[in-house]
Amino acid sequence: MPRIDSATREAARRRAVDDDDHLRHTFLPAHPNVAAQESVSARRLVVSCGAVQPTATVRIASLHFLRPTVDSLAPLSLAAMRLFLLPVSTRRTFMYAQRLAATTSNATSTPAAAADGKTASKDSSVVDKGTAWAAKKWAQWEKKEAGWQRKVVDLGNHAFRRIPYEEWGLKSVPPLSRRRADGELKAKDKIELLFPGTVIEPHRAEQLALKLATERQGIHRSKMMWCFVGMPITLPFALVPVIPNLPFFYLVYRAWSHWRAVAGGKHVQWLVENKLLRPSPSAMLDRLYAPKVTASSPPAEPSGKEELLLSQEQIRDFSDTLAVPALELELERAVWQVERALKEGDQDRGATTPPS
């Protein structure tokens, strides 16, 4: 392979970068959720080897790796995530963040890798790796048919179901690091805030997101501190043989969960204050809510009798249509909690109402 001088190599490198940029601008608007990194890596590899080779063949061949995914809402933006506002009842709304990096880049973890507790991202934090390890261990315990692991899983799932759905929603928002803040400030695309326009008025969407992000901050901080207070008290349970110190690990998990909720809420608050959200009424969400919301129904208001806008039967349609599998479990939990709260409220009103 012939060698070349540094000037020629630099010219080839710039030509490769220009072609890569052209490739992105040409294909990403039509198919934004693609894996075009193969072309970038292949061409840079040819240049870095110190030889000038015809790279058009490499670029054309790499187009076979373009894999657009089906998205039922709208073309994915280049932002790192998008937010959903999903009304569960006429008074309660579930906010959920979909992290687009998991679907728009080959440099992120795949479902198989996540199941194995591995990620392909170089930016995975210690917390993310610890969470993946815990999820893997929990999945192994769920496969047990008997024993103390099976009992722990049953009790744990029972407890997780009762963690407020608002907390799970805030935890879906990634913490705001300096690197992420710089990236979101410099990004050309704002973060999409999707909601059903027939239920939530467009001019209220950002303020509703801000309210959901901040209204529970005090609760999470207080409970996180109580978890830290309780951790030393549970240390004697470590003397129990065979069985791990479950109370201690539960308090550790709850403290982490409250911290993630606080961090997620701060992130959303920061996005609203810096005007980095782009409210986007979704016709797809309008169709999903159509069975419960008619054209003559007013948008959700805090006054009046509270009514459910989602049912357990609709949840699968939501997750499938929106192409967000993780949303199924989150909505199931949210609907179950709201149904339970409404039933308890009706019972309390019935008990306090004097007979006529």
C-alpha positions in Angstrom: 0.0 0.0 0.0 1.6 3.3 -1.1 2.3 6.0 1.6 1.3 9.6 1.2 2.4 12.8 2.8 0.6 14.6 5.6 -0.9 17.3 3.4 -2.6 14.8 1.1 -3.8 12.8 4.1 -5.3 15.9 5.7 -7.1 16.8 2.4 -8.5 13.2 2.2 -9.7 13.5 5.8 -11.5 16.7 5.2 -13.1 15.3 2.0 -14.3 12.3 4.0 -15.8 14.4 6.7 -17.6 16.6 4.1 -19.0 13.5 2.5 -20.2 12.1 5.8 -22.0 15.4 6.6 -23.6 15.3 3.2 -24.7 11.7 3.9 -26.3 12.6 7.2 -28.1 15.7 5.8 -29.3 13.6 2.8 -30.7 10.6 4.6 -31.5 11.7 8.2 -34.5 14.0 7.3 -36.2 11.1 5.6 -35.1 8.4 8.0 -33.9 10.1 11.2 -33.7 6.9 13.2 -30.8 5.3 11.3 -27.4 3.8 12.0 -25.1 5.8 9.7 -22.1 5.4 11.9 -20.8 2.5 9.8 -20.1 4.9 7.0 -18.3 7.4 9.2 -16.2 4.8 10.9 -15.3 3.0 7.7 -14.2 6.1 5.9 -12.1 7.4 8.8 -10.4 4.0 9.1 -9.4 4.2 5.4 -7.9 7.7 5.9 -6.2 6.9 9.2 -4.4 4.0 7.7 -2.3 6.5 5.7 -3.5 5.6 2.3 -5.9 7.2 -0.1 -8.3 4.7 -1.4 -11.5 5.2 -3.4 -14.1 5.4 -0.6 -17.2 5.8 -2.7 -17.6 2.1 -2.7 -17.3 2.0 1.1 -20.0 4.7 1.5 -22.5 3.0 -0.9 -22.0 -0.4 0.6 -22.6 1.1 4.1 -26.0 2.2 3.1 -27.2 -1.3 3.6 -26.8 -0.6 7.3 -29.4 2.2 7.2 -32.2 0.8 9.4 -35.2 3.2 9.7 -37.6 2.2 12.4 -41.3 2.6 12.4 -42.5 5.6 14.4 -46.2 6.2 14.6 -46.0 9.8 15.9 -43.6 11.9 14.0 -40.0 11.8 12.8 -37.7 11.5 15.7 -35.8 14.7 16.5 -32.1 14.8 17.1 -32.6 15.6 20.8 -31.6 13.1 23.4 -35.2 12.5 24.6 -38.8 13.5 24.3 -41.4 14.0 27.0 -45.0 12.6 27.0 -47.9 14.1 29.0 -50.4 11.3 29.3 -53.6 12.2 31.3 -54.7 9.3 33.4 -57.8 11.0 34.7 -59.3 14.5 34.4 -57.1 15.7 37.3 -54.0 13.5 37.1 -51.4 13.3 34.4 -48.4 11.0 34.0 -45.2 12.5 32.6 -42.8 10.1 31.0 -39.4 10.6 29.2 -38.4 8.4 26.3 -34.7 8.4 25.9 -34.2 8.5 22.1 -30.5 7.6 22.4 -31.6 4.0 22.9 -33.3 3.9 19.5 -31.3 6.4 17.3 -27.8 5.3 17.8 -25.8 2.1 17.5 -23.6 3.3 20.3 -26.3 2.6 22.9 -27.4 -0.6 24.6 -29.5 -3.1 22.9 -32.3 -5.0 24.6 -30.2 -8.1 24.8 -27.3 -6.2 26.2 -29.5 -4.6 28.8 -30.9 -7.9 29.8 -27.3 -9.1 30.4 -26.5 -6.0 32.4 -24.2 -4.7 29.7 -24.3 -1.5 27.7 -22.4 -0.4 24.6 -22.4 3.2 25.7 -19.1 4.6 26.8 -20.9 7.2 28.9 -22.6 4.7 31.3 -22.2 5.9 34.8 -21.5 3.8 37.8 -25.2 4.3 38.9 -26.4 3.0 35.5 -24.1 0.0 35.7 -25.3 -0.7 39.2 -28.9 -0.4 38.1 -28.3 -2.8 35.2 -26.7 -5.3 37.6 -29.6 -5.1 40.1 -32.1 -5.6 37.2 -30.2 -8.7 36.0 -30.1 -10.2 39.5 -33.8 -9.4 40.1 -34.7 -11.1 36.8 -32.8 -14.2 37.9 -34.7 -14.3 41.2 -38.0 -14.0 39.3 -37.3 -17.3 37.6 -37.1 -19.1 40.9 -40.2 -21.1 41.6 -39.7 -21.3 45.4 -37.4 -20.3 48.1 -36.6 -17.0 49.9 -35.6 -15.3 46.6 -39.1 -16.0 45.2 -40.7 -14.5 48.4 -38.4 -11.5 48.2 -39.5 -10.9 44.5 -43.2 -11.2 45.4 -42.9 -8.8 48.3 -40.7 -6.5 46.2 -43.1 -6.4 43.3 -46.0 -5.7 45.7 -44.0 -2.8 47.2 -42.9 -1.4 43.8 -46.6 -1.4 42.6 -47.3 1.0 45.4 -44.6 3.5 44.7 -46.4 6.6 43.3 -46.5 6.6 39.6 -45.4 10.3 39.7 -42.1 9.1 41.1 -41.6 6.5 38.4 -42.3 9.2 35.8 -39.7 11.6 37.2 -37.2 8.8 37.4 -37.6 8.2 33.6 -36.0 11.7 33.1 -32.2 11.5 33.1 -30.3 13.6 35.6 -29.0 16.9 34.3 -25.2 16.7 34.1 -23.1 19.6 32.9 -22.3 17.7 29.7 -26.0 17.0 29.0 -26.9 20.6 29.8 -24.3 21.9 27.3 -25.6 19.5 24.7 -29.2 20.5 25.1 -28.3 24.2 25.0 -26.3 23.8 21.8 -28.8 21.4 20.1 -30.6 22.7 17.1 -33.8 20.8 18.0 -35.7 21.5 21.1 -37.0 18.6 23.2 -40.4 17.5 22.1 -43.3 17.7 24.6 -46.0 15.4 23.2 -49.6 15.5 24.6 -53.2 14.9 23.4 -54.5 18.3 22.3 -58.1 17.3 22.9 -57.4 16.8 26.6 -54.6 19.3 27.4 -54.8 22.8 26.0 -51.6 23.6 24.1 -50.9 26.8 26.1 -51.1 24.8 29.4 -48.7 22.0 28.4 -45.4 23.6 29.5 -46.8 24.8 32.8 -48.3 21.4 33.5 -44.9 19.8 32.9 -43.4 22.3 35.3 -46.0 21.6 37.9 -45.5 17.8 37.6 -41.7 18.4 37.9 -41.8 20.5 41.0 -44.9 19.7 43.1 -43.3 16.6 44.8 -39.8 17.9 45.2 -40.2 18.5 48.9 -41.7 15.1 49.5 -38.9 13.3 47.8 -36.2 15.2 49.6 -37.8 14.6 53.0 -38.3 10.8 52.4 -34.7 10.5 51.0 -33.4 12.0 54.3 -35.5 9.5 56.3 -34.0 6.7 54.3 -30.5 7.8 55.2 -31.6 8.0 58.9 -33.0 4.5 58.8 -30.0 2.8 57.1 -27.8 2.5 60.3 -30.8 1.1 62.2 -31.0 -1.8 59.8 -27.3 -2.8 60.1 -28.0 -5.5 62.8 -30.0 -7.4 60.3 -26.7 -8.2 58.6 -26.1 -10.7 61.4 -28.9 -13.0 60.1 -27.2 -15.9 58.2 -27.8 -16.7 54.5 -30.5 -14.0 53.9 -29.0 -10.6 52.9 -29.8 -7.4 54.8 -33.0 -6.8 52.9 -34.2 -3.8 55.0 -30.9 -2.0 54.4 -30.9 -2.6 50.6 -34.6 -1.5 50.4 -33.7 1.8 52.1 -30.8 2.2 49.8 -33.0 1.7 46.8 -35.7 4.1 48.1 -33.1 6.7 48.8 -31.7 6.3 45.2 -35.2 6.4 43.8 -36.1 9.6 45.6 -32.8 11.2 44.4 -33.6 10.2 40.8 -37.0 11.7 41.1 -35.6 15.0 42.5 -32.9 15.0 39.7 -35.5 14.3 37.0 -37.8 17.1 38.2 -34.9 19.5 38.3 -34.1 18.6 34.7 -37.6 19.3 33.5 -37.7 22.5 35.5 -34.5 23.6 33.8 -35.8 22.8 30.4 -38.9 24.9 31.0 -37.0 27.8 32.4 -34.6 27.8 29.5 -37.4 27.4 26.9 -36.0 24.2 25.5 -39.3 22.4 25.2 -41.4 22.3 22.0 -45.1 21.6 22.8 -46.4 19.3 20.2 -50.1 18.3 20.2 -50.3 14.8 18.8 -53.0 13.6 16.5 -52.0 10.0 17.3 -52.6 10.6 21.1 -55.9 12.2 20.2 -57.0 9.1 18.5 -55.8 6.9 21.4 -57.9 9.0 23.8 -60.9 9.2 21.5 -62.8 6.3 23.2 -62.9 8.4 26.5 -62.8 11.9 25.2 -65.4 13.1 22.7 -65.1 16.2 20.5 -67.6 18.0 22.7 -65.8 17.2 25.9 -63.8 20.1 27.4 -60.1 19.6 28.2 -59.2 18.2 31.5 -59.9 20.7 34.4 -59.0 20.5 38.1 -62.6 21.2 39.0 -65.6 18.9 38.7 -65.9 15.2 39.3 -62.7 13.2 38.6 -63.1 10.6 35.9 -60.7 8.1 34.4 -59.4 8.8 30.8 -57.5 5.5 30.5 -58.4 1.9 31.2 -56.3 -1.2 31.6 -57.6 -2.4 28.2 -56.2 0.6 26.4 -52.7 0.4 27.7 -51.3 -2.2 25.2 -52.6 0.0 22.3 -50.7 3.0 23.8 -47.4 1.2 24.1 -47.6 -0.5 20.7 -48.8 2.6 18.9 -46.2 4.8 20.5 -43.5 2.2 20.0 -42.5 2.5 23.7 -42.6 -1.0 25.3 -41.6 0.3 28.7 -44.6 2.5 28.8 -46.9 -0.5 29.2 -45.8 -1.3 32.8 -45.7 2.4 33.7 -49.3 3.0 32.6 -50.6 -0.2 34.1 -49.2 1.0 37.5 -50.5 4.5 37.1 -54.0 3.4 36.1 -54.2 0.9 38.9 -53.2 3.5 41.5 -55.6 6.1 40.2 -58.5 3.5 40.1 -57.7 2.6 43.6 -57.6 6.2 44.8 -60.9 7.0 43.1 -62.6 3.9 44.7 -61.2 4.9 48.1 -62.4 8.4 47.6 -65.9 7.2 46.7 -66.0 5.0 49.8 -64.9 7.9 52.0 -67.6 10.2 50.6 -70.2 7.5 51.0 -69.2 6.9 54.6 -69.4 10.7 55.5 -72.6 11.4 53.6 -75.6 11.5 56.0 -78.6 9.4 55.0 -81.4 11.3 53.2 
